[in-house]
Amino acid sequence: MRLHDMGGRFGDGAVIPDTPDAPVFKHGWHARALALTLAAGSLGRWNLDTSRHARERLSPMDYSRFSYYEKWISALADLLVETGVLTRAELTAGHAIGDTPPDLQACKLTAANVAPTLKRGGPTTRSGPAARFAVGDAVRLKRARHAQIAGGHTRLPAYMSGATGTVLRCHGCHVFPDANAHGAGEQPQPLYTIAVKARDIWLTPEHPDDEVTLDAFEPYLDALT
């Protein structure tokens, strides 16, 4: 199991929700980390799936000790260097060294554009291949290691690997993160909601007949025959 894939894992302690009156950001720099990540994303040098994978591939030591927004800002620093927006020397110095690349000079997410940009979001629906499965079909979720580029990004959580379930809904075709995160294009794939019984995921669930639902792309699924 990859370090960041923590869903369904034992031994990490209880999940303690915030109280209703808790602030959105615990510290002021958390808001700045989010804003900086969104602003840098508008440069067009990477996509959302690339950004997620950048956080996943932080070193295991850093990933385990960093807080949530420390992961965000560290992954952003990696992306900025990897895509040529900044150099390591500039990160160390804390300011630009030399001229800004011409293609970045006009790429600015101005304050006036923030709200409209966030409201618009980033729809992932695309035209693509016909769905192989229909509502009511029985399917098996592949092992996560078989459903991705080796060591790469996937939206198939390890705790669902190998589980059997039923197709509840087909959402049409969407950008396939496993490809998009690695510069292999969007490669749209049908996306489904799959219902899995708790007893088919965990050895001793408190309520075996409870259902867990998961949105899963078609390459994650095999027909259950």
VOVOBA-949323 format. One record per residue: residue in three letters; x, y, z of N, C-alpha, C, O in turn; residue number from 1. Coordinates in steps of 0.001 Angstrom, whole numbers. Example, Ala and Ser with C-alpha at 12.3 -4.5 7.8 and 13.67 -1.06 7.14 Angstrom:
BEGIN
res; n.X; n.Y; n.Z; ca.X; ca.Y; ca.Z; c.X; c.Y; c.Z; o.X; o.Y; o.Z; n
ALA; 13190; -5690; 7800; 12300; -4500; 7800; 13200; -3300; 7800; 14236; -3319; 8465; 1 .
SER; 12850; -2250; 7080; 13670; -1060; 7140; 12900; 30; 7870; 13409; 1138; 8039; 2 .
END
This chain:
BEGIN
res; n.X; n.Y; n.Z; ca.X; ca.Y; ca.Z; c.X; c.Y; c.Z; o.X; o.Y; o.Z; n
MET; 838; -1191; 0; 0; 0; 0; 880; 1251; 0; 1855; 1336; 747; 1 .
ARG; 525; 2211; -841; 1270; 3461; -865; 967; 4290; 390; -137; 4228; 932; 2 .
LEU; 1941; 5051; 834; 1847; 5723; 2128; 617; 6609; 2235; -31; 6645; 3281; 3 .
HIS; 284; 7334; 1153; -808; 8294; 1236; -2183; 7630; 1161; -3187; 8262; 1489; 4 .
ASP; -2244; 6367; 734; -3517; 5682; 527; -3988; 5102; 1860; -3796; 3916; 2128; 5 .
MET; -4605; 5942; 2695; -4884; 5597; 4086; -6317; 5145; 4335; -6648; 4748; 5452; 6 .
GLY; -7177; 5198; 3311; -8568; 4825; 3492; -8729; 3403; 4000; -8125; 2480; 3455; 7 .
GLY; -9529; 3215; 5031; -9798; 1886; 5554; -8658; 1263; 6330; -8736; 93; 6704; 8 .
ARG; -7603; 2015; 6579; -6439; 1455; 7262; -6633; 1496; 8779; -7216; 2440; 9311; 9 .
PHE; -6145; 477; 9462; -6226; 424; 10918; -4972; 1044; 11548; -3907; 1088; 10933; 10 .
GLY; -5128; 1525; 12796; -3977; 1941; 13578; -3634; 3405; 13505; -2623; 3822; 14070; 11 .
ASP; -4457; 4220; 12813; -4147; 5645; 12677; -4947; 6510; 13645; -4886; 7737; 13578; 12 .
GLY; -5696; 5876; 14543; -6450; 6643; 15521; -7813; 7062; 15011; -8150; 6867; 13844; 13 .
ALA; -8586; 7640; 15913; -9952; 8061; 15580; -9948; 9305; 14715; -9039; 10131; 14798; 14 .
VAL; -10977; 9434; 13878; -11203; 10658; 13112; -12026; 11593; 13984; -13145; 11255; 14370; 15 .
ILE; -11492; 12750; 14294; -12166; 13698; 15172; -12600; 14905; 14338; -11766; 15731; 13969; 16 .
PRO; -13893; 15014; 14039; -14366; 16130; 13199; -14196; 17474; 13903; -14196; 17550; 15131; 17 .
ASP; -14051; 18533; 13105; -14029; 19875; 13665; -15410; 20224; 14223; -16423; 19692; 13771; 18 .
THR; -15436; 21100; 15184; -16709; 21601; 15699; -17313; 22564; 14673; -16585; 23136; 13862; 19 .
PRO; -18649; 22749; 14702; -19294; 23620; 13708; -18744; 25043; 13672; -18781; 25700; 12632; 20 .
ASP; -18234; 25517; 14808; -17735; 26890; 14865; -16228; 26983; 14605; -15632; 28046; 14779; 21 .
ALA; -15614; 25873; 14190; -14171; 25896; 13927; -13877; 26769; 12706; -14658; 26778; 11755; 22 .
PRO; -12759; 27503; 12722; -12421; 28333; 11555; -12109; 27459; 10342; -11685; 26312; 10482; 23 .
VAL; -12323; 28012; 9165; -12029; 27274; 7936; -10544; 26936; 7876; -10175; 25822; 7503; 24 .
PHE; -9698; 27884; 8238; -8249; 27683; 8256; -7741; 27853; 9681; -8006; 28869; 10324; 25 .
LYS; -7015; 26860; 10170; -6534; 26902; 11547; -5472; 27978; 11726; -5403; 28623; 12772; 26 .
HIS; -4638; 28170; 10695; -3592; 29193; 10738; -3680; 30041; 9476; -4123; 29568; 8430; 27 .
GLY; -3261; 31283; 9582; -3338; 32183; 8444; -2579; 31696; 7221; -3014; 31913; 6090; 28 .
TRP; -1442; 31038; 7442; -646; 30606; 6300; -1314; 29466; 5535; -969; 29218; 4380; 29 .
HIS; -2271; 28764; 6166; -3004; 27716; 5462; -3791; 28326; 4300; -3807; 27774; 3200; 30 .
ALA; -4442; 29461; 4547; -5196; 30140; 3495; -4268; 30595; 2378; -4614; 30508; 1200; 31 .
ARG; -3084; 31082; 2753; -2136; 31537; 1736; -1611; 30358; 916; -1389; 30488; -288; 32 .
ALA; -1414; 29211; 1564; -944; 28027; 843; -1968; 27594; -193; -1612; 27251; -1320; 33 .
LEU; -3249; 27610; 192; -4303; 27259; -758; -4367; 28263; -1893; -4445; 27881; -3061; 34 .
ALA; -4335; 29554; -1554; -4423; 30594; -2581; -3250; 30513; -3556; -3432; 30653; -4766; 35 .
LEU; -2059; 30288; -3032; -871; 30208; -3877; -946; 28996; -4810; -553; 29074; -5973; 36 .
THR; -1454; 27875; -4287; -1572; 26680; -5121; -2565; 26908; -6255; -2306; 26523; -7395; 37 .
LEU; -3702; 27532; -5946; -4693; 27814; -6986; -4163; 28809; -8007; -4369; 28642; -9209; 38 .
ALA; -3481; 29844; -7528; -2933; 30843; -8444; -1878; 30235; -9356; -1843; 30528; -10551; 39 .
ALA; -1013; 29385; -8792; 28; 28754; -9605; -579; 27787; -10613; -50; 27622; -11712; 40 .
GLY; -1694; 27144; -10244; -2355; 26256; -11187; -2852; 26982; -12416; -2947; 26390; -13491; 41 .
SER; -3173; 28270; -12272; -3657; 29049; -13413; -2561; 29340; -14431; -2851; 29848; -15514; 42 .
LEU; -1311; 29029; -14108; -223; 29216; -15058; -328; 28241; -16226; 257; 28476; -17283; 43 .
GLY; -1057; 27166; -16047; -1269; 26217; -17131; -142; 25227; -17350; -92; 24575; -18393; 44 .
ARG; 763; 25099; -16393; 1897; 24183; -16555; 1565; 22761; -16097; 2328; 21837; -16382; 45 .
TRP; 449; 22566; -15397; 67; 21227; -14946; -1445; 21204; -14754; -2107; 22241; -14807; 46 .
ASN; -1979; 20011; -14530; -3408; 19866; -14316; -3683; 19386; -12885; -2756; 19138; -12114; 47 .
LEU; -4956; 19263; -12548; -5335; 18880; -11184; -4767; 17520; -10800; -4315; 17334; -9670; 48 .
ASP; -4785; 16571; -11730; -4292; 15233; -11411; -2781; 15231; -11213; -2267; 14504; -10364; 49 .
THR; -2068; 16042; -11993; -628; 16193; -11791; -343; 16753; -10409; 588; 16318; -9732; 50 .
SER; -1158; 17730; -9992; -982; 18358; -8690; -1211; 17357; -7559; -464; 17331; -6581; 51 .
ARG; -2252; 16533; -7702; -2503; 15513; -6682; -1344; 14531; -6592; -907; 14164; -5501; 52 .
HIS; -853; 14112; -7755; 230; 13131; -7755; 1511; 13723; -7166; 2308; 13005; -6562; 53 .
ALA; 1710; 15032; -7341; 2893; 15676; -6759; 2874; 15552; -5240; 3923; 15376; -4622; 54 .
ARG; 1699; 15639; -4636; 1607; 15468; -3180; 1826; 14006; -2797; 2458; 13709; -1783; 55 .
GLU; 1303; 13104; -3611; 1451; 11679; -3308; 2906; 11222; -3351; 3294; 10312; -2619; 56 .
ARG; 3703; 11845; -4198; 5069; 11364; -4376; 6106; 12129; -3549; 7305; 12034; -3809; 57 .
LEU; 5642; 12881; -2559; 6588; 13404; -1580; 7299; 12232; -918; 6756; 11129; -870; 58 .
SER; 8493; 12454; -414; 9212; 11354; 223; 8393; 10825; 1402; 7723; 11606; 2078; 59 .
PRO; 8433; 9515; 1661; 7650; 8951; 2762; 7896; 9648; 4096; 6963; 9834; 4877; 60 .
MET; 9142; 10034; 4366; 9438; 10704; 5631; 8723; 12049; 5700; 8130; 12394; 6722; 61 .
ASP; 8783; 12809; 4599; 8124; 14110; 4586; 6606; 13946; 4648; 5932; 14665; 5385; 62 .
TYR; 6075; 13013; 3884; 4619; 12848; 3847; 4071; 12500; 5234; 3012; 12990; 5627; 63 .
SER; 4786; 11665; 5963; 4292; 11225; 7266; 4405; 12307; 8337; 3648; 12291; 9307; 64 .
ARG; 5338; 13248; 8176; 5506; 14252; 9235; 4903; 15611; 8885; 4695; 16436; 9774; 65 .
PHE; 4621; 15856; 7607; 4063; 17145; 7198; 2579; 17229; 7550; 1867; 16225; 7517; 66 .
SER; 2126; 18422; 7884; 700; 18669; 8039; 72; 18777; 6640; 774; 18769; 5629; 67 .
TYR; -1248; 18878; 6608; -1979; 18903; 5334; -1449; 19980; 4392; -1100; 19685; 3249; 68 .
TYR; -1388; 21210; 4857; -978; 22295; 3969; 535; 22344; 3767; 1005; 22949; 2803; 69 .
GLU; 1293; 21728; 4647; 2720; 21565; 4363; 2911; 20638; 3162; 3813; 20850; 2352; 70 .
LYS; 2073; 19624; 3048; 2122; 18761; 1867; 1802; 19573; 613; 2473; 19435; -410; 71 .
TRP; 786; 20410; 696; 396; 21212; -468; 1538; 22127; -920; 1881; 22157; -2102; 72 .
ILE; 2116; 22859; 7; 3116; 23852; -378; 4408; 23182; -829; 5103; 23704; -1702; 73 .
SER; 4737; 22033; -246; 5943; 21311; -654; 5786; 20734; -2053; 6706; 20807; -2867; 74 .
ALA; 4621; 20162; -2330; 4364; 19634; -3667; 4353; 20755; -4702; 4835; 20578; -5821; 75 .
LEU; 3805; 21901; -4329; 3798; 23040; -5243; 5216; 23471; -5580; 5518; 23753; -6739; 76 .
ALA; 6085; 23527; -4585; 7483; 23894; -4841; 8116; 22924; -5841; 8843; 23344; -6742; 77 .
ASP; 7840; 21632; -5682; 8370; 20639; -6621; 7867; 20898; -8039; 8640; 20861; -8996; 78 .
LEU; 6562; 21162; -8167; 5987; 21392; -9493; 6562; 22643; -10153; 6847; 22642; -11351; 79 .
LEU; 6730; 23703; -9374; 7255; 24952; -9928; 8661; 24759; -10486; 9004; 25322; -11525; 80 .
VAL; 9473; 23964; -9796; 10831; 23697; -10272; 10804; 22740; -11463; 11493; 22965; -12457; 81 .
GLU; 10017; 21682; -11363; 9979; 20667; -12419; 9479; 21226; -13741; 9897; 20769; -14805; 82 .
THR; 8588; 22213; -13684; 8024; 22769; -14913; 8746; 24024; -15383; 8337; 24644; -16365; 83 .
GLY; 9810; 24399; -14694; 10621; 25526; -15152; 10102; 26896; -14796; 10605; 27899; -15301; 84 .
VAL; 9096; 26960; -13926; 8589; 28268; -13511; 9599; 28958; -12603; 9830; 30162; -12711; 85 .
LEU; 10197; 28177; -11705; 11215; 28673; -10791; 12428; 27752; -10838; 12369; 26644; -11371; 86 .
THR; 13507; 28228; -10279; 14682; 27378; -10083; 14854; 27125; -8587; 14277; 27830; -7759; 87 .
ARG; 15639; 26128; -8256; 15917; 25869; -6843; 16625; 27060; -6209; 16416; 27365; -5035; 88 .
ALA; 17458; 27724; -6988; 18157; 28899; -6464; 17171; 29999; -6101; 17352; 30690; -5098; 89 .
GLU; 16127; 30166; -6912; 15124; 31188; -6615; 14314; 30826; -5374; 13978; 31698; -4572; 90 .
LEU; 14002; 29550; -5215; 13298; 29134; -4011; 14134; 29423; -2766; 13616; 29893; -1753; 91 .
THR; 15416; 29141; -2857; 16308; 29376; -1724; 16446; 30865; -1430; 16466; 31285; -273; 92 .
ALA; 16541; 31655; -2497; 16723; 33098; -2330; 15436; 33799; -1898; 15479; 34834; -1233; 93 .
GLY; 14292; 33231; -2279; 13023; 33856; -1933; 12599; 34950; -2878; 11687; 35718; -2569; 94 .
HIS; 13252; 35037; -4040; 12874; 36042; -5035; 13345; 35574; -6411; 14150; 34651; -6531; 95 .
ALA; 12820; 36236; -7448; 13174; 35868; -8815; 14626; 36214; -9114; 15158; 37200; -8603; 96 .
ILE; 15253; 35404; -9936; 16606; 35668; -10415; 16546; 35665; -11939; 16314; 34625; -12555; 97 .
GLY; 16752; 36808; -12528; 16647; 36890; -13983; 15235; 37236; -14412; 14394; 37605; -13593; 98 .
ASP; 14985; 37112; -15714; 13705; 37517; -16290; 12649; 36412; -16164; 12967; 35223; -16149; 99 .
THR; 11389; 36840; -16073; 10270; 35900; -16058; 10086; 35318; -17455; 10108; 36071; -18428; 100 .
PRO; 9907; 34005; -17587; 9662; 33412; -18910; 8525; 34138; -19615; 7508; 34429; -18986; 101 .
PRO; 8667; 34438; -20906; 7653; 35224; -21630; 6252; 34653; -21552; 5285; 35410; -21464; 102 .
ASP; 6118; 33329; -21582; 4777; 32738; -21579; 4087; 32855; -20230; 2898; 32557; -20122; 103 .
LEU; 4805; 33282; -19200; 4209; 33416; -17873; 3880; 34860; -17517; 3175; 35115; -16541; 104 .
GLN; 4386; 35802; -18304; 4239; 37204; -17935; 2787; 37660; -17913; 2428; 38538; -17130; 105 .
ALA; 1941; 37069; -18771; 540; 37481; -18837; -382; 36506; -18112; -1598; 36695; -18103; 106 .
CYS; 182; 35472; -17507; -634; 34446; -16833; -838; 34843; -15380; -80; 34426; -14504; 107 .
LYS; -1850; 35639; -15127; -2090; 36097; -13755; -3550; 35879; -13386; -4453; 36247; -14137; 108 .
LEU; -3769; 35286; -12238; -5116; 35143; -11705; -5372; 36364; -10823; -5006; 36382; -9648; 109 .
THR; -5994; 37363; -11396; -6212; 38603; -10671; -7294; 38428; -9617; -8098; 37498; -9677; 110 .
ALA; -7299; 39338; -8652; -8278; 39264; -7569; -9705; 39266; -8116; -10576; 38570; -7593; 111 .
ALA; -9937; 40045; -9161; -11281; 40141; -9735; -11734; 38832; -10381; -12931; 38579; -10512; 112 .
ASN; -10772; 38007; -10781; -11116; 36759; -11464; -11208; 35554; -10538; -11616; 34475; -10968; 113 .
VAL; -10834; 35722; -9275; -10807; 34570; -8370; -12196; 33963; -8192; -12383; 32769; -8428; 114 .
ALA; -13176; 34776; -7778; -14523; 34251; -7518; -15140; 33607; -8760; -15665; 32498; -8662; 115 .
PRO; -15096; 34268; -9937; -15659; 33625; -11135; -14940; 32325; -11506; -15567; 31373; -11971; 116 .
THR; -13626; 32293; -11299; -12869; 31080; -11627; -13255; 29928; -10711; -13457; 28804; -11171; 117 .
LEU; -13357; 30207; -9414; -13745; 29158; -8472; -15182; 28711; -8698; -15487; 27526; -8560; 118 .
LYS; -16066; 29636; -9043; -17460; 29291; -9299; -17583; 28414; -10541; -18407; 27501; -10590; 119 .
ARG; -16757; 28702; -11540; -16793; 27926; -12788; -16280; 26514; -12569; -16755; 25571; -13202; 120 .
GLY; -15309; 26365; -11674; -14761; 25047; -11391; -13992; 24478; -12567; -13554; 25206; -13458; 121 .
GLY; -13837; 23160; -12552; -13108; 22486; -13634; -13832; 21225; -14057; -13387; 20126; -13727; 122 .
PRO; -14942; 21353; -14784; -15706; 20165; -15187; -14821; 19147; -15906; -13970; 19512; -16716; 123 .
THR; -15035; 17875; -15600; -14219; 16808; -16193; -15000; 15944; -17178; -14456; 14973; -17701; 124 .
THR; -16262; 16276; -17441; -17047; 15491; -18398; -16507; 15679; -19811; -16173; 16792; -20219; 125 .
ARG; -16425; 14584; -20545; -15917; 14593; -21915; -16697; 13555; -22741; -17365; 12679; -22192; 126 .
SER; -16595; 13676; -24054; -17103; 12608; -24904; -16071; 11486; -24905; -14872; 11734; -24772; 127 .
GLY; -16545; 10252; -25057; -15623; 9124; -24997; -16309; 7823; -25356; -17402; 7834; -25921; 128 .
PRO; -15685; 6708; -25037; -16222; 5405; -25420; -17530; 5085; -24712; -17812; 5606; -23633; 129 .
ALA; -18331; 4211; -25341; -19582; 3773; -24743; -19303; 2963; -23483; -18294; 2264; -23388; 130 .
ALA; -20203; 3068; -22528; -20047; 2342; -21265; -20175; 840; -21499; -21060; 381; -22221; 131 .
ARG; -19291; 101; -20887; -19312; -1356; -20975; -20329; -1967; -20014; -20899; -3023; -20290; 132 .
PHE; -20554; -1290; -18877; -21422; -1828; -17834; -22695; -1000; -17731; -22735; 166; -18123; 133 .
ALA; -23752; -1645; -17186; -25041; -993; -17002; -25443; -1085; -15540; -24897; -1884; -14779; 134 .
VAL; -26411; -250; -15158; -26917; -280; -13784; -27396; -1694; -13449; -28126; -2317; -14220; 135 .
GLY; -26971; -2184; -12285; -27341; -3525; -11849; -26305; -4585; -12136; -26386; -5687; -11594; 136 .
ASP; -25321; -4277; -12986; -24274; -5259; -13295; -23400; -5521; -12074; -23103; -4618; -11292; 137 .
ALA; -22996; -6783; -11932; -22050; -7146; -10872; -20631; -7006; -11406; -20329; -7466; -12507; 138 .
VAL; -19764; -6373; -10630; -18397; -6104; -11069; -17419; -6394; -9937; -17795; -6469; -8767; 139 .
ARG; -16173; -6553; -10311; -15102; -6690; -9337; -14099; -5558; -9555; -13678; -5303; -10684; 140 .
LEU; -13723; -4887; -8477; -12714; -3833; -8551; -11336; -4474; -8628; -11011; -5362; -7840; 141 .
LYS; -10544; -4029; -9562; -9213; -4599; -9749; -8310; -4279; -8560; -8593; -3381; -7766; 142 .
ARG; -7244; -5018; -8460; -6209; -4664; -7500; -5589; -3343; -7941; -5304; -3154; -9123; 143 .
ALA; -5379; -2425; -6994; -4901; -1088; -7338; -3605; -1131; -8128; -3398; -315; -9026; 144 .
ARG; -2738; -2069; -7803; -1443; -2113; -8485; -1575; -2519; -9949; -643; -2327; -10730; 145 .
HIS; -2742; -3085; -10334; -2956; -3500; -11711; -3726; -2459; -12514; -3920; -2621; -13719; 146 .
ALA; -4163; -1395; -11854; -5043; -425; -12506; -4379; 922; -12728; -5069; 1926; -12906; 147 .
GLN; -3071; 965; -12722; -2396; 2241; -12820; -1046; 2091; -13504; -541; 982; -13683; 148 .
ILE; -478; 3215; -13879; 917; 3250; -14291; 1754; 2864; -13074; 1462; 3301; -11961; 149 .
ALA; 2774; 2062; -13270; 3589; 1604; -12144; 4060; 2790; -11308; 4737; 3690; -11804; 150 .
GLY; 3687; 2773; -10033; 4085; 3853; -9137; 3355; 5150; -9381; 3703; 6177; -8799; 151 .
GLY; 2346; 5121; -10234; 1693; 6360; -10634; 418; 6676; -9879; 95; 6056; -8866; 152 .
HIS; -297; 7661; -10403; -1507; 8158; -9764; -2709; 7296; -10132; -2842; 6870; -11279; 153 .
THR; -3578; 7040; -9168; -4844; 6369; -9430; -5865; 6837; -8414; -5512; 7245; -7308; 154 .
ARG; -7136; 6776; -8793; -8216; 7128; -7877; -8883; 5878; -7312; -9956; 5964; -6714; 155 .
LEU; -8261; 4730; -7495; -8775; 3482; -6939; -8123; 3231; -5589; -6936; 2909; -5537; 156 .
PRO; -8872; 3371; -4484; -8274; 3185; -3157; -7943; 1723; -2895; -8663; 828; -3338; 157 .
ALA; -6866; 1488; -2184; -6394; 130; -1939; -7409; -696; -1158; -7517; -1901; -1385; 158 .
TYR; -8157; -75; -239; -9072; -869; 588; -10222; -1455; -229; -10884; -2391; 222; 159 .
MET; -10470; -911; -1438; -11517; -1438; -2308; -10978; -2475; -3296; -11755; -3111; -4008; 160 .
SER; -9673; -2647; -3342; -9073; -3557; -4315; -9601; -4969; -4139; -9583; -5513; -3035; 161 .
GLY; -10072; -5563; -5231; -10530; -6943; -5215; -11948; -7132; -4724; -12462; -8250; -4766; 162 .
ALA; -12607; -6061; -4254; -13972; -6179; -3743; -14967; -6346; -4888; -14719; -5891; -6004; 163 .
THR; -16090; -7001; -4607; -17153; -7140; -5590; -18289; -6195; -5237; -18533; -5919; -4062; 164 .
GLY; -18978; -5701; -6248; -20055; -4758; -6013; -21023; -4707; -7172; -20954; -5522; -8092; 165 .
THR; -21935; -3734; -7119; -22982; -3581; -8117; -22971; -2156; -8657; -22782; -1201; -7905; 166 .
VAL; -23171; -2021; -9950; -23216; -698; -10572; -24527; -10; -10186; -25611; -524; -10462; 167 .
LEU; -24418; 1154; -9546; -25585; 1948; -9168; -25920; 2992; -10209; -27091; 3293; -10441; 168 .
ARG; -24897; 3547; -10836; -25121; 4651; -11771; -23943; 4772; -12722; -22805; 4474; -12359; 169 .
CYS; -24221; 5208; -13932; -23167; 5542; -14890; -23202; 7039; -15132; -24255; 7594; -15444; 170 .
HIS; -22061; 7697; -14990; -21980; 9156; -15066; -21462; 9654; -16408; -21131; 10833; -16533; 171 .
GLY; -21384; 8792; -17411; -20804; 9206; -18674; -19290; 9187; -18597; -18719; 8631; -17658; 172 .
CYS; -18643; 9787; -19570; -17178; 9768; -19624; -16581; 11005; -18962; -17098; 12116; -19079; 173 .
HIS; -15475; 10771; -18264; -14751; 11842; -17583; -13250; 11675; -17831; -12788; 10602; -18220; 174 .
VAL; -12508; 12741; -17602; -11053; 12700; -17694; -10529; 11567; -16815; -10930; 11435; -15659; 175 .
PHE; -9622; 10745; -17373; -9083; 9606; -16639; -7831; 10048; -15891; -6803; 10293; -16522; 176 .
PRO; -7884; 10159; -14559; -6763; 10710; -13797; -5463; 9934; -13953; -4382; 10523; -13949; 177 .
ASP; -5562; 8609; -14091; -4360; 7781; -14169; -3483; 8160; -15360; -2260; 8038; -15301; 178 .
ALA; -4113; 8618; -16436; -3366; 9065; -17610; -3036; 10552; -17517; -1912; 10966; -17797; 179 .
ASN; -4024; 11348; -17122; -3871; 12794; -17128; -2775; 13277; -16187; -2126; 14287; -16458; 180 .
ALA; -2565; 12567; -15093; -1546; 12965; -14115; -141; 12837; -14662; 792; 13432; -14122; 181 .
HIS; 22; 12065; -15732; 1359; 11768; -16239; 1597; 12313; -17644; 2489; 11850; -18355; 182 .
GLY; 798; 13293; -18037; 997; 13924; -19338; 651; 13035; -20512; 1129; 13258; -21624; 183 .
ALA; -184; 12021; -20274; -555; 11095; -21346; -1893; 11459; -21977; -2483; 10650; -22693; 184 .
GLY; -2372; 12664; -21718; -3651; 13098; -22264; -4807; 12737; -21351; -4638; 12018; -20366; 185 .
GLU; -5980; 13244; -21687; -7134; 13049; -20814; -7728; 11647; -20912; -8280; 11154; -19929; 186 .
GLN; -7633; 11002; -22051; -8109; 9633; -22258; -9429; 9367; -21533; -9470; 8498; -20662; 187 .
PRO; -10503; 10078; -21857; -11770; 9939; -21115; -12242; 8494; -21022; -12132; 7717; -21971; 188 .
GLN; -12775; 8157; -19843; -13274; 6812; -19582; -14631; 6896; -18873; -14882; 7840; -18125; 189 .
PRO; -15511; 5903; -19108; -16782; 5881; -18380; -16539; 5813; -16867; -15627; 5138; -16391; 190 .
LEU; -17381; 6531; -16139; -17271; 6595; -14685; -18563; 6077; -14067; -19657; 6451; -14491; 191 .
TYR; -18432; 5219; -13070; -19581; 4580; -12440; -19574; 4804; -10929; -18525; 5034; -10327; 192 .
THR; -20766; 4731; -10327; -20860; 4594; -8880; -21102; 3122; -8584; -22042; 2517; -9099; 193 .
ILE; -20237; 2553; -7745; -20294; 1143; -7394; -20662; 1012; -5915; -20091; 1697; -5067; 194 .
ALA; -21623; 125; -5608; -22005; -152; -4230; -21392; -1475; -3800; -21529; -2489; -4486; 195 .
VAL; -20712; -1454; -2651; -20041; -2645; -2128; -20504; -2866; -693; -20562; -1921; 94; 196 .
LYS; -20833; -4103; -352; -21232; -4422; 1018; -20013; -4328; 1940; -18896; -4684; 1565; 197 .
ALA; -20264; -3837; 3156; -19179; -3705; 4126; -18488; -5044; 4371; -17272; -5091; 4558; 198 .
ARG; -19263; -6136; 4371; -18676; -7456; 4626; -17722; -7896; 3524; -16898; -8786; 3736; 199 .
ASP; -17828; -7276; 2341; -16929; -7613; 1241; -15668; -6768; 1234; -14799; -6939; 379; 200 .
ILE; -15571; -5850; 2200; -14383; -4987; 2293; -13581; -5318; 3546; -12362; -5482; 3487; 201 .
TRP; -14282; -5415; 4696; -13605; -5607; 5966; -13934; -6975; 6567; -15013; -7521; 6333; 202 .
LEU; -13012; -7512; 7330; -13159; -8854; 7883; -14280; -8942; 8908; -15069; -9887; 8879; 203 .
THR; -14363; -7967; 9818; -15386; -8007; 10874; -16083; -6648; 10985; -15902; -5947; 11981; 204 .
PRO; -16878; -6264; 9977; -17560; -4966; 10041; -18655; -4970; 11098; -19270; -6003; 11361; 205 .
GLU; -18894; -3822; 11695; -19930; -3707; 12726; -21314; -3960; 12146; -22170; -4564; 12793; 206 .
HIS; -21523; -3490; 10914; -22804; -3682; 10233; -22520; -4267; 8843; -22332; -3511; 7890; 207 .
PRO; -22488; -5574; 8716; -22057; -6226; 7481; -22855; -5844; 6242; -22318; -5862; 5134; 208 .
ASP; -24133; -5500; 6411; -24972; -5195; 5255; -24935; -3719; 4853; -25559; -3334; 3865; 209 .
ASP; -24213; -2896; 5605; -24031; -1506; 5178; -23344; -1475; 3822; -22555; -2360; 3490; 210 .
GLU; -23654; -445; 3045; -23034; -303; 1731; -22060; 870; 1714; -22323; 1927; 2288; 211 .
VAL; -20959; 666; 1062; -19993; 1724; 792; -20047; 1986; -713; -19951; 1053; -1510; 212 .
THR; -20199; 3237; -1099; -20240; 3554; -2524; -18944; 4219; -2953; -18327; 4967; -2195; 213 .
LEU; -18551; 3932; -4171; -17285; 4425; -4709; -17484; 4805; -6168; -18095; 4052; -6926; 214 .
ASP; -16976; 5961; -6568; -16939; 6316; -7984; -15689; 5696; -8597; -14573; 5974; -8159; 215 .
ALA; -15879; 4861; -9606; -14768; 4099; -10177; -14794; 4184; -11702; -15850; 4068; -12324; 216 .
PHE; -13626; 4389; -12286; -13512; 4430; -13727; -13528; 3025; -14312; -13147; 2063; -13646; 217 .
GLU; -13969; 2914; -15560; -14120; 1593; -16169; -12838; 740; -16154; -12927; -469; -15938; 218 .
PRO; -11651; 1328; -16376; -10444; 486; -16317; -10184; -134; -14948; -9347; -1029; -14827; 219 .
TYR; -10889; 328; -13918; -10730; -258; -12592; -11596; -1507; -12394; -11479; -2186; -11374; 220 .
LEU; -12463; -1812; -13367; -13505; -2819; -13164; -13347; -4032; -14087; -12924; -3913; -15237; 221 .
ASP; -13695; -5179; -13553; -13845; -6400; -14336; -15275; -6904; -14170; -15885; -6729; -13115; 222 .
ALA; -15805; -7532; -15221; -17130; -8136; -15103; -17055; -9327; -14150; -16092; -10094; -14174; 223 .
LEU; -18061; -9470; -13328; -18111; -10599; -12407; -18942; -11695; -13046; -20161; -11576; -13171; 224 .
THR; -18263; -12773; -13452; -18967; -13846; -14166; -19059; -15079; -13296; -19617; -16092; -13719; 225 .
END
